[in-house]
Amino acid sequence: MKNKVRFFQSVNFKIALTFILILLISIEIIGAYFIRGLERSTIESFKTGMNSQVETLAGTLGNYLGQDGSNSQQIDSEIQRVLDNSDSPDIVEMKVVDQKSIIRATTNVSDRNSIGKKNEDPYINDFANKNITAIDDSTGDRVQINVQVIQSAGDTVIGILYVKSNLEQKYNEINNIAFIFVTASVIAAMISMLVAVLVARSITQPIGEMREQALRIAKGDYSHKVEVKGRDELGQLAESFNQLAERIEETQEAMESERNRLNSVLAHMTDGVVATDRRGKVITINEMALSLLNVKQEEAIGQSILTLFEMEEDYTLRKLLENPDEILLERPSNDLSLGNLILRVDFSMIRRESGFISGLVAVLHDVTEQEKTEQERREFVSNVSHELRTPLTSMRSYIEALNEGAWQDPDIAPSFLKVTLDETDRMIRMINDLLNLSRMDSGNAGLQLEFINFKELVHFVLDRFDMMVTNHEKSYVIRREFTKRELWLEVDTDRMIQVIDNIMNNAIKYSPDGGVITVRLVETHNNIILSVTDQGLGIPKKDLTKIFDRFYRVDKARARKQGGTGLGLAISREVLKAHGGTIWAESRENVGSTFFISLPYEPYEEDWWE
């Protein structure tokens, strides 16, 4: 919201006030010098004129006072007449005293009684010329006192002329002049203020319009233009401001277009992107990065990238800036069943043209599958090597024994040869299983599909296991719980028998002696479910998701002892996947395990055979 500027806070007022203050200060300085000079000149001129007048009057009075005293009364009358004729408004009092200190004449009407009496004025007692400025005791005004010695023709002192003149009147005249000057200064200041306000307004009005335009530009409105009212500097500034607004509008549109393009690129990137400022605070993060890091945008923005990536203990911002190598991060996934995500982070610095580092860009790649595949590859190679090495080692031991002469022993040689043959068969089975898995992985294992009664197929497999129970080292019971409805499916019979054989063999291997194996076959709306439940030791929960991996065994020592290759469940999963089905397991330790097979099923209609 725009705040209105008060008049006393405006540039308009400040310009006018500055102009007036400069004017008043100039006038006051000039007036002070002028009044002081006028006062000094007036007072000095007055004193000089008064001294000259007193000297002239003293000379005139010397002609009268120096005559014989035969007719003193007439002389006094002449002296009084001279004084009266010489009186002026500037003179307060004039007095003539002879050499005997007798007052002979005075212009002070109220003091005429002192004529003929002894003088008591202290200024006249010493018969010396004096020029003194004093304060009149009766009025309190400033006065000029001139005491001039009256001499005869022979330069003999015959009397004193005492003249008191009014200086206060001159000071009053000067004060009147100063008052007129101040009054004129005030009037001039008021007129000047009006002129200054008008001039200031003519300057500040275009500036105010440019300020309004700046506010509109800040809000994104570029349609208005500043009116150019002249060809002076302000007019040129207004033109430049309009050009600036056009450039800003063009730049803003270009930046907005680039920002939209960048946002679109970031939003649709399959990799996460995080950008920081030079202090390592996150300023930009795209949706993929938020998803990979499992954070919200308001939590990420402004947070340190080290905190966001949870690597404060191992890295510092300086280390990332100096060595922006790739880093692997492990973060929890949104889907807990998928485990942790493995992210590869590539760092690069944001540099300006000057070389100044203004931030970091981190690109996050989800390499969970690649890492998982690489790990599985390493484990697969290790497991294959181990599984092949075990029978080969056993075979080597027996062959060495035979080579050293055991073949001649009729009791030992046949058993050694049988073990060697069994281990050879085991390796052949393992290699065949690996070849089958390889063909399934590459999609070259074609299915020989035929339409069969799936319930009869399961009965066929279970019947074989029922017949084997008498020759088996442990006893078991197979319980069948099948739906009464016939279930017709299109499957590869050999492959499906292999799957059921694998599951049944595992159930028998891990079931206790005399255990019950329950086989159920049910149908749902669009699937058939075959389940095999044993009463074995069960599978730990942490191993349930891994039992279908190649060569994975919960109890490796026991599995090898029983001759398994560790590929049966992996092959079963691939076969069911090729049929569009799935396989999974449920288990409780010390209770037993249940393996489920699900195949897509669509009930047939009678008229299919017509």
C-alpha positions in Angstrom: 0.0 0.0 0.0 1.4 3.4 -1.0 2.0 5.8 2.0 1.1 9.4 1.3 3.9 11.9 1.9 3.1 14.8 4.1 3.8 18.3 2.9 6.4 18.9 5.6 8.1 15.7 4.7 8.1 16.3 0.9 11.0 17.4 -1.3 8.8 20.3 -2.3 8.8 21.7 1.2 12.5 20.9 1.7 13.5 22.8 -1.5 11.4 25.8 -0.5 12.7 25.7 3.1 16.3 25.4 2.0 15.8 28.3 -0.4 14.2 30.5 2.3 16.8 29.6 4.8 19.6 30.5 2.4 17.8 33.8 1.6 17.2 34.7 5.2 20.7 33.9 6.3 22.1 35.9 3.4 19.8 38.8 4.2 20.6 38.7 7.9 24.4 38.6 7.3 24.1 41.5 4.8 21.7 43.3 7.2 24.0 42.9 10.1 27.0 44.3 8.2 24.8 47.1 6.8 23.2 48.1 10.2 26.5 47.9 12.0 28.2 50.0 9.4 25.3 52.4 9.3 25.4 52.7 13.1 29.1 53.3 13.2 29.0 55.8 10.3 26.0 57.7 11.8 27.5 57.9 15.3 30.9 58.9 14.1 29.5 61.5 11.8 27.3 62.8 14.6 30.3 63.0 17.0 32.5 64.6 14.4 29.9 67.2 13.5 29.2 67.9 17.1 32.9 68.4 17.9 33.3 70.7 15.0 30.2 72.7 16.1 31.4 72.9 19.7 34.9 74.1 18.6 33.3 76.8 16.4 30.9 77.8 19.2 33.8 77.9 21.7 35.7 80.3 19.4 32.7 82.5 19.1 32.1 82.6 22.9 35.8 83.4 23.4 35.2 86.8 21.8 32.5 87.7 24.3 33.9 86.0 27.4 37.3 87.7 26.9 35.9 91.3 27.1 36.2 93.6 30.1 33.8 92.8 32.9 32.6 96.5 33.0 29.3 95.4 31.6 29.1 91.7 32.6 25.4 91.6 32.4 25.4 92.6 28.8 28.1 90.1 28.1 26.1 87.3 29.7 23.1 88.3 27.6 25.3 88.1 24.5 26.6 84.7 25.6 23.1 83.5 26.3 21.9 84.8 22.9 24.8 82.9 21.1 23.9 79.7 23.0 20.2 80.1 22.1 21.0 80.7 18.5 23.2 77.7 18.4 20.7 75.4 20.0 19.4 72.5 17.9 17.1 69.4 18.4 20.2 67.3 18.8 21.5 69.3 21.7 20.1 68.6 25.1 21.9 71.3 27.1 24.7 73.9 26.6 26.4 75.6 29.5 29.2 78.3 29.7 31.4 78.5 32.8 34.1 81.1 33.3 37.6 80.6 34.8 36.2 81.1 38.3 33.7 78.2 37.8 30.8 80.6 37.7 28.0 79.5 35.4 27.5 82.4 32.9 24.8 81.0 30.6 22.8 77.8 30.0 20.2 76.6 27.5 18.4 74.5 30.1 15.3 76.6 30.9 14.7 74.7 34.1 18.2 75.4 35.3 18.4 79.2 34.7 18.5 79.7 38.4 22.0 78.3 38.4 23.4 81.2 36.4 25.8 83.2 38.5 26.3 80.3 40.8 29.3 78.0 41.4 29.5 75.1 38.9 29.2 71.7 40.5 29.3 69.5 37.4 32.3 67.1 37.7 33.0 67.1 34.0 34.0 70.8 34.1 36.1 70.9 37.3 39.5 70.2 35.6 39.2 72.7 32.7 40.2 70.2 30.0 38.8 69.2 26.6 36.7 66.2 26.8 34.6 64.1 24.4 32.6 61.5 26.5 29.6 59.2 25.8 27.5 58.8 28.9 24.1 58.0 30.2 21.8 60.8 31.2 20.9 60.4 34.9 17.5 62.0 34.5 16.3 60.2 31.3 18.5 57.2 31.0 19.3 58.0 27.4 22.7 57.8 25.8 24.3 61.3 25.4 27.4 62.8 24.0 29.2 65.3 26.4 31.6 67.7 24.8 33.7 69.9 27.1 35.6 72.6 25.2 38.1 75.0 26.7 37.3 78.7 25.8 40.5 80.7 25.2 41.1 84.4 24.8 43.1 85.9 22.0 46.3 85.3 23.9 45.4 81.6 24.3 44.5 82.1 28.0 41.8 79.8 29.3 38.9 82.0 30.2 36.1 79.5 30.5 34.6 76.2 29.5 31.8 75.3 27.0 29.8 72.3 28.1 27.5 70.7 25.5 25.3 67.7 26.1 23.9 66.2 22.8 21.3 63.4 22.4 22.9 60.2 21.0 19.8 58.1 21.8 17.9 59.7 18.9 20.5 58.6 16.4 20.3 55.0 17.8 16.5 55.2 17.5 16.9 56.2 13.9 19.2 53.3 13.3 16.7 50.9 15.0 13.9 52.3 12.8 16.0 51.6 9.8 16.8 48.0 11.1 13.1 47.4 11.7 12.2 48.5 8.2 15.0 46.2 6.9 13.7 43.2 8.9 10.1 43.9 7.8 11.2 44.1 4.2 13.2 40.8 4.7 10.1 39.0 6.1 7.9 40.2 3.2 10.6 39.2 0.7 10.9 35.8 2.5 7.2 35.2 2.2 7.1 36.1 -1.5 10.3 34.1 -2.0 8.7 31.1 -0.3 5.7 31.3 -2.6 8.0 31.5 -5.6 10.2 28.7 -4.2 7.2 26.4 -3.7 6.0 27.0 -7.2 9.5 26.4 -8.6 10.0 23.3 -6.4 6.6 21.9 -7.5 7.6 22.3 -11.1 10.7 20.2 -10.3 9.1 17.6 -8.0 5.9 17.0 -10.0 7.7 15.1 -12.8 9.6 13.3 -10.1 6.4 12.4 -8.4 5.0 11.1 -11.7 8.1 9.0 -12.2 7.7 7.6 -8.7 4.1 6.6 -9.5 5.4 5.0 -12.6 8.1 3.1 -10.7 5.4 1.8 -8.3 3.3 0.7 -11.3 6.3 -1.0 -12.8 7.0 -2.8 -9.4 3.4 -4.1 -9.6 3.9 -5.3 -13.2 2.0 -2.5 -15.0 4.0 -1.2 -17.9 1.1 0.4 -19.9 1.4 4.0 -18.4 4.0 6.5 -19.7 5.4 9.5 -17.9 4.4 12.7 -19.6 7.3 14.7 -20.9 6.7 18.4 -20.2 9.9 20.0 -21.4 13.2 19.6 -23.0 15.2 20.2 -19.8 17.0 17.6 -17.7 13.7 16.5 -16.1 12.2 16.0 -19.6 15.2 14.0 -20.7 14.9 12.0 -17.4 11.3 11.3 -18.1 12.1 10.0 -21.6 14.8 7.8 -20.2 12.4 6.5 -17.6 9.9 5.6 -20.3 12.6 3.8 -22.3 13.7 2.0 -19.1 10.1 0.9 -18.5 10.0 -0.5 -22.0 13.3 -2.3 -21.5 12.1 -3.7 -18.2 8.9 -4.9 -19.7 10.8 -6.7 -22.5 13.3 -8.1 -20.0 10.5 -9.2 -17.7 8.7 -11.0 -20.5 11.9 -12.7 -21.6 12.7 -13.7 -18.0 9.1 -14.9 -17.4 9.3 -17.0 -20.6 12.7 -18.4 -19.5 11.3 -19.1 -16.0 8.3 -20.9 -17.4 10.5 -22.9 -19.7 12.9 -23.7 -16.8 10.0 -24.6 -14.5 8.5 -26.8 -17.2 11.8 -28.5 -17.7 12.4 -29.0 -14.0 8.8 -30.2 -13.4 9.1 -32.9 -16.2 12.6 -34.0 -15.4 13.0 -37.6 -14.3 15.9 -36.5 -12.1 15.7 -34.4 -9.0 17.3 -30.9 -9.1 18.2 -28.8 -6.0 19.8 -25.3 -6.3 21.3 -23.3 -3.5 22.6 -19.8 -2.8 26.3 -19.2 -1.9 25.5 -20.0 1.8 24.2 -23.4 0.9 20.5 -22.6 1.5 18.1 -24.2 -0.8 16.4 -21.8 -3.2 15.0 -24.1 -5.9 13.8 -27.7 -5.7 11.7 -29.6 -8.3 8.9 -32.1 -7.7 11.1 -35.1 -8.4 13.6 -34.1 -5.8 10.9 -33.6 -3.3 9.6 -37.1 -4.0 13.0 -38.7 -3.9 13.9 -36.9 -0.6 10.4 -37.5 0.8 10.1 -33.8 2.0 7.7 -30.9 1.5 8.7 -27.8 -0.4 8.1 -25.4 2.5 10.4 -27.6 4.6 13.1 -27.7 2.0 13.3 -24.1 0.9 15.7 -22.1 3.1 17.2 -25.3 4.6 20.9 -26.1 4.4 21.6 -28.6 1.6 23.8 -30.5 4.0 20.8 -30.9 6.4 18.5 -31.7 3.5 20.8 -34.5 2.4 21.6 -35.6 6.0 25.4 -35.4 5.5 26.5 -32.7 8.0 28.8 -35.2 9.7 30.8 -36.2 6.6 30.8 -33.0 4.5 31.0 -29.3 4.8 29.9 -26.7 2.3 33.5 -25.7 1.6 34.3 -29.4 0.8 31.4 -29.6 -1.6 32.5 -26.3 -3.3 36.2 -27.4 -3.6 35.4 -31.1 -4.6 31.9 -31.3 -6.1 32.1 -35.0 -6.8 29.2 -37.4 -7.0 27.9 -38.9 -3.7 25.6 -41.8 -3.0 22.8 -41.2 -0.6 20.4 -43.7 1.0 17.0 -42.4 1.9 13.8 -44.1 3.0 11.2 -44.7 0.2 7.6 -43.5 0.4 6.7 -47.2 -0.2 8.1 -49.0 2.9 7.8 -52.3 1.0 10.5 -51.2 -1.5 13.1 -50.5 1.2 15.5 -47.6 1.0 16.2 -45.6 -2.2 19.8 -45.2 -3.4 20.4 -41.8 -4.9 23.5 -40.6 -6.8 24.0 -36.9 -6.3 26.1 -34.9 -8.9 27.2 -31.4 -7.7 28.2 -28.5 -9.9 29.0 -24.9 -9.0 27.1 -21.9 -10.2 29.6 -19.3 -11.3 29.2 -15.8 -12.6 31.2 -14.4 -15.5 33.6 -12.8 -12.9 34.3 -16.3 -11.5 32.4 -15.6 -8.2 30.7 -18.7 -6.9 27.0 -17.9 -6.2 25.7 -21.4 -5.3 25.5 -25.1 -6.0 23.3 -27.3 -8.2 22.7 -30.8 -7.1 21.2 -33.4 -9.6 19.7 -36.5 -8.0 19.5 -39.8 -9.9 17.5 -42.7 -8.6 20.0 -45.6 -9.0 18.2 -48.0 -6.7 17.5 -50.5 -9.5 20.9 -50.2 -11.0 22.6 -50.7 -7.6 20.2 -53.5 -6.8 20.9 -55.1 -10.2 24.6 -54.6 -9.7 24.4 -56.1 -6.2 22.4 -59.0 -7.5 24.9 -59.6 -10.3 27.8 -59.6 -7.9 25.9 -61.9 -5.5 24.9 -64.1 -8.5 28.5 -64.5 -9.7 29.6 -65.2 -6.1 26.8 -67.7 -5.6 27.4 -69.5 -8.9 31.1 -69.7 -8.2 30.5 -71.0 -4.7 27.8 -73.5 -5.8 30.0 -74.9 -8.6 33.1 -74.9 -6.5 31.4 -77.1 -3.8 30.6 -80.1 -5.9 33.9 -79.7 -7.9 35.9 -79.7 -4.6 34.0 -82.8 -3.5 34.6 -84.6 -6.8 38.3 -83.6 -6.8 38.7 -85.2 -3.4 37.1 -88.5 -4.4 38.9 -88.6 -7.7 42.2 -88.0 -6.0 41.4 -90.8 -3.6 40.6 -93.1 -6.5 43.7 -92.0 -8.4 45.8 -92.8 -5.4 44.6 -96.5 -5.4 41.1 -96.5 -3.9 39.7 -97.7 -7.2 41.3 -101.1 -6.4 39.3 -101.4 -3.2 36.0 -103.1 -4.2 34.2 -101.8 -1.0 35.2 -98.1 -1.4 35.5 -97.5 -5.1 31.8 -97.9 -6.0 30.7 -95.4 -3.3 33.3 -92.9 -4.4 32.2 -93.2 -8.0 28.5 -92.9 -6.9 29.3 -89.6 -5.0 31.2 -88.3 -8.0 28.3 -89.1 -10.3 25.8 -87.5 -7.9 27.8 -84.3 -7.8 28.1 -84.3 -11.6 24.4 -84.7 -11.9 23.9 -81.9 -9.4 26.2 -79.5 -11.5 24.3 -80.5 -14.7 21.0 -79.7 -13.0 22.3 -76.4 -11.8 23.7 -75.5 -15.2 20.4 -76.5 -16.9 18.5 -74.4 -14.4 20.8 -71.4 -15.1 20.3 -71.9 -18.9 16.6 -72.0 -18.4 16.7 -68.8 -16.3 18.9 -67.1 -18.9 16.4 -68.0 -21.7 13.5 -66.7 -19.6 15.4 -63.5 -18.9 16.1 -63.0 -22.6 12.5 -63.9 -23.6 13.7 -66.8 -25.7 12.0 -69.6 -23.6 8.8 -70.2 -25.6 5.8 -71.7 -23.8 4.1 -74.8 -25.3 0.6 -73.9 -24.3 -2.3 -76.3 -24.2 -5.8 -76.2 -22.8 -5.9 -78.7 -19.8 -7.9 -79.5 -16.7 -5.6 -77.8 -14.1 -7.2 -79.7 -11.2 -6.3 -83.0 -12.9 -2.8 -81.8 -13.5 -2.3 -81.0 -9.8 -3.8 -84.5 -8.8 -1.3 -86.1 -11.2 1.7 -84.4 -9.6 0.5 -85.1 -6.0 -0.2 -88.8 -6.9 3.5 -89.1 -7.8 4.5 -87.7 -4.4 2.1 -90.1 -2.7 3.8 -93.0 -4.4 7.2 -91.7 -3.4 6.4 -91.6 0.3 7.2 -95.3 0.9 10.7 -94.8 -0.6 11.4 -91.5 1.2 13.5 -91.2 4.3 10.8 -89.4 6.2 7.0 -90.0 6.2 4.5 -87.3 5.4 0.8 -87.0 4.6 -0.6 -84.9 1.7 -4.0 -83.5 2.4 -6.0 -82.3 -0.6 -8.7 -79.6 -0.4 -9.8 -78.9 -4.0 -12.8 -77.1 -5.4 -15.4 -79.4 -7.0 -15.5 -77.4 -10.2 -13.4 -78.4 -13.1 -10.8 -75.7 -13.9 -9.6 -75.4 -17.5 -6.5 -73.4 -18.2 -4.2 -72.8 -21.1 -0.7 -73.5 -19.7 2.7 -75.1 -20.5 2.2 -78.5 -18.9 5.9 -79.3 -18.4 6.7 -75.9 -17.0 3.7 -76.0 -14.6 4.6 -79.5 -13.4 8.2 -78.2 -12.7 6.8 -75.4 -10.6 4.5 -77.6 -8.5 7.4 -80.1 -8.1 9.6 -77.4 -6.8 7.1 -76.2 -4.2 6.2 -79.8 -3.1 9.9 -80.8 -2.8 10.6 -77.8 -0.6 7.5 -78.6 1.6 8.7 -82.2 2.0 12.3 -81.2 2.7 11.5 -78.7 5.4 8.6 -80.6 7.0 9.2 -82.7 10.2 8.9 -86.5 10.0 5.2 -87.4 9.9 4.1 -83.9 9.0 1.0 -82.9 7.1 1.3 -81.0 3.8 -2.0 -79.4 2.9 -2.6 -78.5 -0.8 -5.6 -76.3 -1.6 -7.0 -75.4 -5.0 -9.7 -72.7 -5.1 -11.1 -70.3 -7.7 -11.9 -66.6 -7.4 -13.7 -64.2 -9.8 -10.8 -64.1 -12.3 -8.0 -66.2 -10.7 -7.3 -69.7 -9.5 -5.2 -70.0 -6.3 -3.1 -73.1 -5.5 -1.5 -73.1 -2.0 0.9 -75.6 -0.4 1.1 -75.4 3.4 3.7 -77.3 5.5 4.4 -77.7 9.2 8.1 -76.9 9.0 10.3 -74.4 10.9 8.9 -71.5 8.9 10.8 -68.6 7.2 12.0 -65.5 9.1 10.1 -62.4 8.2 13.2 -60.6 7.0 13.8 -63.4 4.5 10.3 -63.6 3.0 11.0 -61.0 0.3 14.3 -62.7 -0.8 13.4 -66.4 -1.0 12.6 -66.0 -4.7 16.1 -64.6 -5.5 18.5 -66.8 -7.2 20.7 -68.9 -4.9 19.1 -67.4 -1.8 18.7 -69.9 1.0 17.4 -69.2 4.5 19.5 -72.1 5.9 22.4 -72.6 3.5 24.1 -75.4 5.3 20.8 -77.5 5.5 19.9 -76.7 1.9 23.2 -77.9 0.5 23.1 -81.0 2.6 19.7 -81.8 1.0 21.1 -81.2 -2.5 19.2 -78.1 -3.6 20.5 -75.8 -6.2 18.9 -72.6 -4.8 17.2 -71.9 -8.2 13.9 -73.7 -7.9 11.8 -70.8 -6.5 13.5 -68.3 -8.9 12.6 -70.6 -11.9 9.1 -70.9 -10.5 8.6 -67.2 -10.3 9.8 -66.7 -13.9 7.5 -69.5 -15.2 4.5 -68.0 -13.5 5.5 -64.5 -14.7 5.5 -65.9 -18.3 2.0 -67.3 -17.7 0.8 -63.9 -16.3 0.6 -65.3 -12.8 2.3 -64.6 -9.5 3.8 -66.6 -6.6 4.3 -65.5 -3.0 4.7 -67.0 0.5 3.4 -66.5 4.0 5.2 -68.0 7.0 5.3 -68.1 10.8 8.4 -69.4 12.5 8.0 -72.7 14.2 4.5 -73.0 12.7 5.0 -73.5 9.0 4.9 -71.9 5.6 2.4 -71.5 2.8 3.3 -70.9 -0.8 0.6 -69.4 -3.1 0.3 -69.7 -6.9 -2.1 -67.4 -8.7 -3.0 -67.8 -12.4 -5.4 -65.8 -14.4 -8.6 -67.8 -15.0 -11.7 -67.3 -17.1 -14.5 -69.9 -16.8 -15.2 -71.6 -20.2 -18.7 -71.8 -21.7 -20.2 -75.1 -23.1 -20.6 -73.7 -26.6 -16.8 -73.2 -26.9 -16.7 -76.9 -28.1 -19.6 -76.6 -30.5 
